[in-house]
Amino acid sequence: MKRAVLAFLGGLAAALGVAVLNERRPRIGSAVRLTRLDLNRAPIEDLSTLGIDREVAERIVENRPYRSKLELLERFIITKDDYDIIKPRISTDRKHANDAVRVAS
């Protein structure tokens, strides 16, 4: 009987822990696009909806074109923390694979 009660309480504590973690996650509002934004075409206003500062969004636009989204890190455009926030919601169009690349200064 004790084992059953302890197992129940352990499961309850785990469920409550998950609920608390889910509450802390940023929620995506209905106004925010759920589609991926193309780094080479999205305006600053759309990039700003990803949860990054406007200054970071401006830096992304200034340093276009991008062959891959990883270039944001490779070219020191944004920090790893900012990249982790936006990486699931960004993409690049393959037609820019051969474009000349500018490096942030």
KOLLONU-669217 format. One record per residue: residue in one letter; y, z, x of N, C-alpha, C, O in turn. Coordinates in nm, 3 decimals, decimal comma. Each point is the difference from the previous one (the first is absolute). Layout:
residues N
rest/n_c2/n_c3/n_c1/ca_c2/ca_c3/ca_c1/c_c2/c_c3/c_c1/o_c2/o_c3/o_c1
a/Y/Z/X/Y/Z/X/Y/Z/X/Y/Z/X
...
end
This chain:
residues 105
rest/n_c2/n_c3/n_c1/ca_c2/ca_c3/ca_c1/c_c2/c_c3/c_c1/o_c2/o_c3/o_c1
m/-0,119/0,000/0,083/0,119/0,000/-0,083/0,126/0,000/0,087/0,096/-0,072/-0,027
k/-0,099/0,155/0,133/0,116/0,006/0,090/0,026/-0,136/0,064/0,115/-0,043/0,013
r/-0,223/-0,025/0,026/0,016/-0,131/0,063/0,064/-0,099/-0,096/0,085/-0,080/0,039
a/-0,125/0,086/-0,163/0,055/-0,093/-0,100/0,149/0,027/-0,021/0,079/-0,094/-0,011
v/-0,041/0,221/0,006/0,141/0,036/-0,018/0,080/-0,042/0,122/0,109/-0,055/-0,013
l/-0,162/0,082/0,133/0,070/-0,039/0,123/0,012/-0,152/0,011/0,103/-0,052/0,042
a/-0,208/-0,020/-0,080/0,006/-0,146/0,003/0,106/-0,050/-0,098/0,075/-0,093/0,031
f/-0,071/0,152/-0,149/0,099/-0,039/-0,100/0,141/0,026/0,053/0,087/-0,086/-0,011
l/-0,064/0,205/0,067/0,132/0,034/0,052/0,038/-0,090/0,118/0,116/-0,039/0,014
g/-0,213/0,005/0,070/0,027/-0,091/0,111/0,040/-0,138/-0,050/0,093/-0,061/0,052
g/-0,163/0,013/-0,151/0,032/-0,130/-0,058/0,137/0,001/-0,066/0,075/-0,097/0,010
l/-0,045/0,206/-0,078/0,130/0,014/-0,065/0,113/0,001/0,103/0,103/-0,065/-0,018
a/-0,123/0,138/0,126/0,101/0,006/0,107/0,020/-0,138/0,062/0,113/-0,040/0,029
a/-0,222/-0,033/-0,007/0,010/-0,135/0,057/0,076/-0,092/-0,095/0,085/-0,079/0,043
a/-0,114/0,088/-0,171/0,068/-0,084/-0,099/0,149/0,031/-0,005/0,082/-0,091/-0,009
l/-0,048/0,219/0,015/0,141/0,038/-0,001/0,070/-0,049/0,127/0,116/-0,041/-0,006
g/-0,184/0,046/0,118/0,058/-0,050/0,125/0,030/-0,149/-0,007/0,105/-0,044/0,047
v/-0,196/-0,033/-0,105/0,021/-0,144/-0,016/0,118/-0,025/-0,094/0,081/-0,089/0,025
a/-0,073/0,168/-0,132/0,111/-0,018/-0,094/0,134/0,027/0,068/0,097/-0,072/-0,025
v/-0,091/0,173/0,109/0,124/0,030/0,072/0,036/-0,113/0,094/0,116/-0,039/0,008
l/-0,214/-0,015/0,064/0,026/-0,112/0,092/0,048/-0,122/-0,076/0,091/-0,070/0,046
n/-0,150/0,042/-0,161/0,042/-0,115/-0,078/0,143/0,015/-0,051/0,071/-0,099/-0,012
e/-0,029/0,219/-0,017/0,137/0,023/-0,046/0,102/-0,026/0,111/0,114/-0,038/-0,027
r/-0,155/0,057/0,151/0,091/-0,018/0,114/0,015/-0,145/0,040/0,097/-0,036/0,068
r/-0,190/-0,049/-0,108/0,009/-0,142/0,034/0,117/-0,063/-0,072/0,028/0,034/-0,115
p/0,042/-0,126/0,183/0,109/-0,067/-0,070/-0,055/-0,088/-0,111/-0,100/-0,069/0,019
r/0,163/0,073/-0,133/-0,043/-0,080/-0,113/0,074/-0,132/0,000/0,118/-0,007/0,032
i/-0,188/-0,096/-0,069/0,060/-0,132/-0,008/0,050/-0,017/-0,142/-0,079/-0,005/-0,095
g/0,210/-0,005/0,081/0,060/-0,016/-0,131/-0,020/-0,139/-0,055/-0,034/-0,092/0,075
s/0,054/0,076/-0,203/-0,020/-0,130/-0,062/0,103/-0,101/0,049/-0,024/-0,121/-0,007
a/0,138/0,168/0,056/0,104/-0,091/0,048/-0,034/-0,056/0,138/0,052/-0,105/0,038
v/-0,139/0,173/0,036/-0,036/-0,043/0,134/-0,110/-0,106/-0,010/-0,096/0,017/-0,075
r/0,111/-0,123/0,150/-0,099/-0,107/-0,002/-0,133/0,049/0,055/-0,005/0,074/0,098
l/-0,101/-0,118/-0,162/-0,132/0,034/0,047/-0,059/-0,112/0,087/-0,105/0,018/0,061
t/0,172/-0,131/-0,055/-0,047/-0,110/0,082/0,048/0,020/0,144/0,089/0,079/0,027
r/-0,150/-0,153/0,062/0,042/0,007/0,140/0,127/-0,080/0,021/0,020/-0,106/-0,060
l/0,064/0,158/0,146/0,124/-0,069/0,035/-0,020/-0,077/0,129/-0,057/0,053/0,095
d/0,103/-0,176/-0,091/-0,007/-0,081/0,121/0,116/0,041/0,092/0,117/-0,008/-0,039
l/-0,150/0,051/0,159/0,102/0,045/0,095/0,099/-0,111/0,035/0,114/0,029/0,036
n/-0,155/-0,152/-0,046/0,085/-0,112/0,038/0,090/-0,049/-0,113/0,091/-0,079/0,025
r/-0,113/0,125/-0,147/0,080/-0,051/-0,112/0,063/0,109/-0,086/0,098/-0,028/-0,069
a/-0,149/0,149/0,070/0,049/0,105/-0,088/0,142/0,042/0,039/0,029/0,020/0,118
p/0,060/-0,006/-0,219/0,136/0,047/0,030/0,000/0,149/0,035/-0,096/0,072/-0,028
i/0,205/-0,028/0,087/0,014/0,141/0,041/-0,023/0,094/-0,117/-0,065/0,104/0,016
e/0,116/-0,139/-0,132/-0,012/0,087/-0,117/-0,147/0,023/-0,035/-0,039/0,112/-0,034
d/-0,044/-0,217/0,041/-0,142/0,016/-0,032/-0,071/0,081/0,107/-0,084/0,084/-0,032
l/0,118/-0,108/0,159/-0,062/0,078/0,108/0,037/0,147/-0,011/-0,081/0,087/0,035
s/0,201/-0,057/-0,083/0,043/0,139/-0,014/-0,081/0,075/-0,105/-0,007/0,123/0,003
t/-0,054/-0,195/-0,097/-0,082/0,066/-0,104/-0,133/0,048/0,054/-0,075/0,067/-0,071
l/0,043/-0,102/0,195/-0,128/0,040/0,059/-0,002/0,145/0,047/-0,105/0,049/0,041
g/0,218/0,018/-0,045/0,005/0,139/0,044/0,056/0,016/0,140/-0,016/0,105/0,062
i/0,083/-0,209/-0,012/0,064/0,008/0,131/0,151/-0,003/-0,019/0,050/-0,043/-0,104
d/0,022/0,087/0,207/0,145/-0,001/-0,005/0,053/-0,143/-0,003/-0,068/-0,093/0,045
r/0,187/0,078/-0,097/0,063/-0,132/-0,003/0,020/-0,054/0,142/-0,015/-0,120/0,024
e/0,048/0,208/0,069/0,019/-0,040/0,140/-0,127/-0,063/0,056/0,006/-0,100/0,071
v/-0,121/0,158/-0,101/-0,128/-0,054/0,046/-0,024/-0,136/-0,066/-0,045/-0,094/0,066
a/0,074/0,083/-0,195/-0,017/-0,127/-0,072/0,090/-0,108/0,061/-0,041/-0,115/0,013
e/0,162/0,152/0,024/0,092/-0,095/0,064/-0,054/-0,047/0,135/0,010/-0,118/0,034
r/-0,069/0,211/0,043/-0,058/-0,035/0,130/-0,116/-0,098/-0,018/-0,017/-0,093/0,079
i/-0,062/0,114/-0,184/-0,112/-0,091/-0,027/0,053/-0,140/-0,027/-0,053/-0,098/0,054
v/0,156/0,087/-0,135/0,056/-0,131/-0,035/0,065/-0,066/0,122/-0,016/-0,120/0,020
e/0,088/0,196/0,060/0,069/-0,054/0,117/-0,094/-0,060/0,104/0,038/-0,090/0,075
n/-0,161/0,140/-0,070/-0,092/-0,042/0,106/-0,108/-0,096/-0,048/-0,105/-0,011/0,062
r/0,130/-0,057/-0,172/-0,095/-0,099/-0,050/-0,004/-0,120/0,093/0,098/-0,021/0,072
p/-0,202/-0,057/-0,068/-0,122/0,002/-0,080/-0,108/0,087/0,064/0,008/0,036/0,117
y/-0,109/-0,004/-0,197/-0,116/0,078/0,044/-0,125/-0,082/-0,019/-0,019/-0,062/-0,105
r/-0,066/0,061/0,205/-0,130/-0,067/-0,011/-0,101/0,090/-0,070/-0,087/-0,047/-0,073
s/0,099/0,177/0,098/-0,088/0,098/-0,065/0,081/0,127/-0,023/0,101/0,023/0,066
k/-0,147/0,059/-0,159/0,074/0,122/-0,029/-0,007/0,100/0,116/0,086/0,087/0,011
l/-0,185/-0,100/0,076/-0,010/0,088/0,116/0,114/-0,021/0,099/0,028/0,087/0,082
e/0,038/-0,202/-0,090/0,113/-0,025/0,089/0,113/0,100/-0,022/0,084/0,019/0,088
l/-0,080/0,044/-0,204/0,102/0,104/-0,023/-0,014/0,111/0,102/0,100/0,056/0,045
l/-0,222/-0,024/-0,007/-0,024/0,102/0,102/0,009/-0,059/0,140/0,061/0,060/0,089
e/-0,123/-0,175/-0,069/-0,004/-0,062/0,132/0,139/-0,030/0,055/0,024/0,008/0,120
r/0,068/-0,043/-0,209/0,136/-0,035/0,040/0,098/0,117/-0,018/0,121/-0,018/0,011
f/-0,175/0,136/-0,040/0,080/0,123/-0,014/0,108/-0,011/-0,108/0,111/0,051/0,016
i/-0,145/-0,117/-0,126/0,093/-0,014/-0,111/0,004/0,130/-0,080/0,107/0,046/-0,040
i/-0,224/0,012/0,016/-0,008/0,125/-0,076/-0,096/0,097/0,071/-0,074/-0,039/0,090
t/0,078/0,164/-0,133/-0,087/0,102/0,057/-0,139/-0,008/-0,064/-0,017/-0,062/-0,106
k/-0,079/0,122/0,169/-0,137/0,005/-0,053/-0,002/0,068/-0,137/-0,073/-0,042/-0,090
d/0,152/0,149/0,073/0,005/0,070/-0,128/0,050/-0,091/-0,112/-0,057/-0,002/-0,109
d/0,164/-0,073/0,137/0,051/-0,094/-0,100/-0,102/-0,110/-0,028/-0,019/-0,042/-0,114
y/-0,046/-0,005/0,219/-0,101/-0,106/-0,018/-0,114/0,048/-0,089/-0,045/-0,072/-0,089
d/0,000/0,194/0,112/-0,109/0,054/-0,082/0,038/0,009/-0,147/-0,086/-0,013/-0,088
i/0,213/0,034/0,062/0,047/0,007/-0,140/-0,006/-0,136/-0,067/-0,042/-0,011/-0,115
i/0,083/-0,094/0,187/0,015/-0,130/-0,065/-0,115/-0,097/0,021/-0,009/-0,100/-0,072
k/-0,081/0,124/0,167/-0,099/-0,102/0,035/-0,088/-0,047/-0,116/-0,037/-0,118/-0,001
p/0,001/0,202/-0,096/-0,083/-0,055/-0,108/0,078/-0,092/-0,094/-0,060/-0,070/-0,081
r/0,192/0,071/0,090/0,081/-0,073/-0,098/0,079/-0,115/0,061/0,089/-0,055/-0,064
i/-0,123/0,018/0,190/0,070/-0,112/0,064/-0,102/-0,103/0,047/-0,118/0,029/0,018
s/0,168/-0,150/0,003/-0,083/-0,107/0,054/0,091/-0,099/0,071/0,122/0,012/-0,004
t/-0,184/-0,111/0,068/0,075/-0,109/0,060/-0,065/-0,130/-0,042/-0,121/-0,007/-0,018
d/0,201/-0,095/0,003/-0,048/-0,131/-0,037/-0,049/-0,071/0,126/0,072/-0,003/0,100
r/-0,190/-0,053/-0,103/-0,060/-0,065/0,117/0,080/-0,119/0,051/-0,016/-0,039/0,116
k/0,101/-0,019/-0,197/0,074/-0,119/0,044/0,101/0,033/0,110/0,054/-0,090/0,063
h/-0,029/0,219/-0,039/0,093/0,041/0,105/-0,071/0,030/0,133/0,062/0,053/0,092
a/-0,190/-0,085/-0,083/-0,079/0,035/0,118/0,054/-0,064/0,129/-0,016/0,057/0,108
n/0,079/-0,171/-0,117/0,048/-0,069/0,120/0,151/0,008/0,017/0,055/-0,064/0,090
d/0,013/0,140/-0,171/0,145/0,015/0,011/0,037/0,078/0,127/-0,076/0,085/0,046
a/0,192/-0,115/0,008/0,050/0,077/0,114/0,030/0,142/-0,045/0,053/0,022/-0,109
v/-0,088/0,073/0,191/0,014/0,141/-0,034/0,118/0,061/0,073/0,019/-0,023/0,119
r/0,061/0,103/-0,192/0,110/0,074/0,060/-0,049/0,142/0,027/-0,078/0,055/-0,078
v/0,124/0,003/0,186/-0,040/0,136/0,036/0,119/0,092/-0,022/0,112/-0,033/0,038
a/-0,137/0,149/-0,099/0,107/0,097/-0,027/0,060/0,048/0,131/-0,070/0,015/0,100
s/0,199/0,009/-0,102/0,065/0,050/0,122/0,057/0,137/-0,023/0,059/0,058/0,091
end
